[in-house]
Amino acid sequence: MPNALDVSYIKKDFPILHTKMNGKPLVYLDSAATSQKPKQVIDAIDTYYKEYNANIHRGVYKIAEKATAEYTESKIKVGKLVGVGSIEELIYTRNTTESINLVSLSWGDQNIRKGDHILISEMEHHSNIVPWQILAKKKGAILDYIKLNDDQCELSYESLEKELAKKPKIVAITHASNVLGSINDVKKITRLAKKNGAVVLIDGAQSVPHMPVNIREIGCDFFAFSGHKMLAPTGIGVLYGRKELLSEMQPLFGGGDMIRTVEFQSYTPNDLPWKFEAGTSNIEGGIGLGAAVDYLNKIGMGRIREHEKKVTKYALEKLDGIKNVKTFGCGQDEIEKRGGVVSFSIKGVHPHDVATIFDSDGIAIRAGHHCAMPLVTGVLKEGALSRISFYMYNDESDVDKAVSAIDKVKKTFRMS
Ligand SMILES: Cc1ncc(COP(=O)(O)O)c(C=O)c1O
């Protein structure tokens, strides 16, 4: 059992957590949308601009070499964090969304034909739905969905087996749901999908920031995640792709950096991963992501996971005990199956009103369909939901503040 996190110590590293919102100390409960940034990350970006700002992969002068080295080093760090030994298989994108689109637009365009099946699940974020809808429409392919179990906690293996019998060309599944918090057994799903001949993509936007992840152990072909949800700046994301597949794939964008040679009528592509990174890269983003990985390693992914489990269990115990409040996803006794995301509804009160009242108390939460409309409206049959989500800098006292805010909502709406 890893030793517990000292949240008050961690909080000192996050300047924004010492500010006020609406005159109240900020309580940030929206890390599933984006995480806050520690000063170590902010400083790394600041130092880059102040001391060695230059373009990468071009200049032979000292600061350009340093910028190139730091950017490349960040990929090595990211690879180590997620169990990938070679940076050839790690492409920097803008975010998870772009990573998934890169696969659908390049691999999908080359490999999906009329009548082929594409398999996703009812639990997906729009980022892992719409790219496949676009591809299916373009190619005349069929988009199928793995259903949720009746308990609306996990994916149904019965449904998975049924869909795999249709021999989908690709199975694209989220590792952790941003609405239910559910953590899918992606290793098992990958094994079953591959047994049926499918290529597998995992959306790790909500897993990599919060728990130990080893892509090689999972065994998937593609894996996507975003820097901004794991302490890094916005505008930097990651796509892992298995080398054999990336080597066969056409680059999505043409331009500088992605080429080895260019003639009047043709070009030869650069080596992996640069073949997929056209134009000047998000250098500050890469350097910031490297610093974010350093910070995550310092705290320890195992400790972060244990801490979030504890806070999430506490939140479920509290919220489930409040009359007219309903939480979604796996129960308190199945905490192993969930990440630090708790969606809830308050009977008869619109989530936007809930979030507005929380805001007046300095508490930032998310309200809406959480970019997962098929799940929220189609499966859970809710117009919208309120959501609190945790990171290493939250503890039980933040949950207590959320509980007080729920009390305030109920008083405002004269509820029992
Ligand atoms: C599960 C999941 N997938 C994908 C995304 C998209 O991430 P981004 O907006 O960084 O591309 C999110 C963002 O909330 C998410 O929660």
The ligand as an SDF file (V2000), in Angstrom:
LIG
                    3D

 16 16  0  0  0  0  0  0  0  0999 V2000
  -12.9000   10.1310  -22.0630 C   0  0  0  0  0  0  0  0  0  0  0  0
  -12.5110   11.3390  -22.8550 C   0  0  0  0  0  0  0  0  0  0  0  0
  -12.0940   11.1920  -24.1060 N   0  0  0  0  0  0  0  0  0  0  0  0
  -11.7040   12.2370  -24.8540 C   0  0  0  0  0  0  0  0  0  0  0  0
  -11.7350   13.5090  -24.3640 C   0  0  0  0  0  0  0  0  0  0  0  0
  -11.3280   14.6350  -25.2420 C   0  0  0  0  0  0  0  0  0  0  0  0
  -10.1930   15.2550  -24.7390 O   0  0  0  0  0  0  0  0  0  0  0  0
   -9.6300   16.5500  -25.4560 P   0  0  0  0  0  0  0  0  0  0  0  0
  -10.7170   17.5810  -25.4020 O   0  0  0  0  0  0  0  0  0  0  0  0
   -8.4380   16.9180  -24.6420 O   0  0  0  0  0  0  0  0  0  0  0  0
   -9.3070   16.1670  -26.8480 O   0  0  0  0  0  0  0  0  0  0  0  0
  -12.1790   13.7240  -23.0560 C   0  0  0  0  0  0  0  0  0  0  0  0
  -12.2750   15.0960  -22.4990 C   0  0  0  0  0  0  0  0  0  0  0  0
  -12.9590   15.3430  -21.5570 O   0  0  0  0  0  0  0  0  0  0  0  0
  -12.5650   12.6060  -22.2760 C   0  0  0  0  0  0  0  0  0  0  0  0
  -12.9890   12.7580  -21.0290 O   0  0  0  0  0  0  0  0  0  0  0  0
  1  2  1  0
  2  3  1  0
  2 15  2  0
  3  4  2  0
  4  5  1  0
  5  6  1  0
  5 12  2  0
  6  7  1  0
  7  8  1  0
  8  9  2  0
  8 10  1  0
  8 11  1  0
 12 13  1  0
 12 15  1  0
 13 14  2  0
 15 16  1  0
M  END
$$$$
